[in-house]
Amino acid sequence: MRDFDPQLAEIRFGYGLSPVVAAPSSVDAMLSALQAPDAMADRFPIEPFDTFRLRMIEVAKAARERRKHRGTAKAEAAKKRRNVLNAEARKDGLKWAGHVLLRRVWTPDAFRERLVAFWSDHFTAHGKRGVIRRATSPYVQEAIRPHLTSRFEDMLQAAVTHPLMLDYLDQSQSMGPGSVRAQNKKKSAGLNENLAREVLELHTLGVDGPYTQDDVRELAELFTGLSFSPSNGFVFRPNFAEPGPETVLGRTYTDDKTEAPVRAVLSDLAAHPSTATHLAQKLAVHFVSDTPDPALVAALEAAYRDTDGSLMAMYEVLLSHPAAWSPALSNYKPPQDFMASALRSLAVPENLLMRFDEKNMRRVFNAPLTAMGQQWQRPIGPDGWPEEDAHWITPQGLAGRVEWAMAAPEFILRVLPDPRVFVETALGDRADEAVRFAAAAAESKPEAIGLVLMSPAFQRR
Amino acid sequence: MPSTLSRRAFLARTGFIGCSLAASPLVTPVTFAATPWDARLVVIILRGGMDGLDVVRPYGDPDLRTLRPGLSGGPDQGAHDLDGFYALHPHLGGLKPLWDEGDLGFVQAISTPYRDKRSHFDGQDLLEAGTVSMAGVRDGWLNRMLQVVPGVTAQTAYAIGRSDMRLLQGAADVANWSPEAELGLSPQAQQLMDLVTESDPAIHAAWQEAQMLATLEDEKATAQGQQRSGAHMRIAEFAAARLRDEARIAAFSLNGWDTHRAQDRTLPRAMSQLSETLVTLREELGGEVWQKTAVVALTEFGRTARENGSGGTDHGTGGMMVMAGGAVQGGRVHGDWPGLGTGDLYQNRDLMPTRDVRAHVAWIMRGLTGLDRATLEGSVFPGLEMGDNPQLLL
């Protein structure tokens, strides 16, 4: 195997080079850092969903009071309270976005942050209506982040039964046609297949997996009863559950009174060989190349199967495989990662980013991300953001990057580093003559910094 | 080729029309070869839920006054009479000439298959997906259409503006651009960008195209002595420029239709944008291209038949579609009017949809591109029953 390349470790498996934070020294160091306490979560805290839930309880309370006292001063006051709660959640949502960025800027363990992003995307979810729309970061904090190094099944269970996922993929409203609730309602009850389908297609087996429409339907019936409420978080509602056994991928599950069969089927899906194939391919594509070496994919797949789905085992293979360390940069950083690595290369101090009010945060963060084609925490569908470089390398995307790269660093930092130094610290050994020349020849500092950020060596990893 | 356009298509092929177009430096023979068909389609998504009952008011229906004592008055309240039954919102006088020339029409009482939850996001998702449910759907109907028409290139369809156009998402390549993008680089920085990106062919090509598109914008602005004000007009102008060239499809959104309060004050802004957009498209496309253009403006749902307590309307079901362009059968309000009386409304609150909006769009696509019915019902709008031809095109 080649000598360990700390710069490449930062670029390919992290958020790029920092002029301040040291790069990891070995693969072992990267792996053991993952097992160490989560220092970034303490330094830049994000409220877990279980705490966020209290906001939902308060909003629901205000809504009830408003209905009860319609047309009175009490209703007005309740409405005002709801608006304040919504505004607070919106503001905190932006603060958490800032914390996500700062974790990426200041962590010595950037691989962990990349994995958080990868699995958050794999389990894409966001709230649909009301204050829960601001709960994506709390969901990630609670359902994804603690499970990075456990077995895949643990993360699958946590994410699929999470209130945010149940809301996002319409599961909380899904009723078995033969359920107690549907019978009482005397109305054609809605079985919703959305979550069941995505669990098979996106979360476990993959679109090429060996499942049929019947499996989707049976799994949807099996999922009935999964729900949540603001006051309790996850709940199982037996009166929504479809009675009778359901058969998914040839195995029959019974029991309509508890969520036990749901847990069992998720466990079986996690153990399915197609899940190993699907996750191996996804990891290799995300971290290495749109067309990864089949040997790498096979090794990842084997690691998953041999260890009963241990994610650490997969990471170990990923970081040890020669195909993952090919020195030529390949994948194109999506806008969020481009932005985070730019801020890391500039070592943006936390107080500078944290002093931004909502307006400035939208100006330097949300609006430009949208312009680059990646609206913050709003991928267009449950399949998350596309991996293909071609999706991102577009005129509009590049225009968004240029605009941001030439203006945002100065806006945030006020004082920019010397571009001739910056070109070396930002690109390391990958600075070529063209970008060195450009950094020195540009007629202003902001343009020089922007040119370095726009160089292929910075935009790829 | 559909019968409705065959005469024009024949004339174009035989050279009776289109000579000046062919002589334009922008239109090379290669460009002609690259375009799969000649007609132009512009799809505008009106986000927020347009109140079709206020924009095109069925004042001839006696129940309208009962449901809306304060809103949606007829010609006696300044609305522009269209046909003795419908009248156009007073604020849309700027579109009356288009109507009179037969270049503007409407379809009333239509909807997507979306029912009951009345959420903007779900409603828009379904409108753009063009399906009956969202389960497992990743792409949009306009993209699926591009996937089945031969000869489509990356320049055939443009998604314009910064909002995601889900209807153009999918396997077929589409171009994206936002006229709001301003590179704002010094000439020197532009040259240095060329130098820095040169080693990476993909990035370099995208950068060059970005520069080209931004320059087109600038030249246009210089030629006019000023830029059009308003992002919507710049979008319309850009769409027209692309459609005069290689593009055959453009899609973008206009926001601001969610009028829960004081609708008489909040709706005019959105209507002005729509009106200015349509007028700009016509001006910029020019007579010849405008004649083969169909613009359709679609919204996720209509609004409640009754006005609410705050002078607005809430999320409803049956809505309206706007059509413009030389290719459409304008000067007419299409669709089966369900009435507004007791028992006529959907769930006693919304205009009853009498037809699936996808059927109308499918017939328009059939007319413009010649796609066969089986493909439209099978691939573009899976499971749709197109029904009889509503004759929306000339």
Interface residues (C-beta under 8 A of the other chain):
Chain A: K128 R129 N192 E193 N194 R197 E198 E201 Y332 T370 A371 G373 Q375 I380 G381 D383 D389 A390 I393 T394 P395 Q396 G397 L398 A399 G400 V402 E403 M406 A407 D432 A434 V435 F437 A438 A441 A442 E443 S444 E447 G450 L451 M454 S455 P456 Q459 R460
Chain B: S119 F121 D122 S133 M134 A135 G136 V137 R138 R162 D164 R166 Q169 A175 N176 W177 S178 E180 A181 E182 L183 G184 L185 S186 Q188 A189 L192 M193 L195 V196 T197 E198 S199 D200 A202 I203 A206 W207 E209 A210 L213 A214
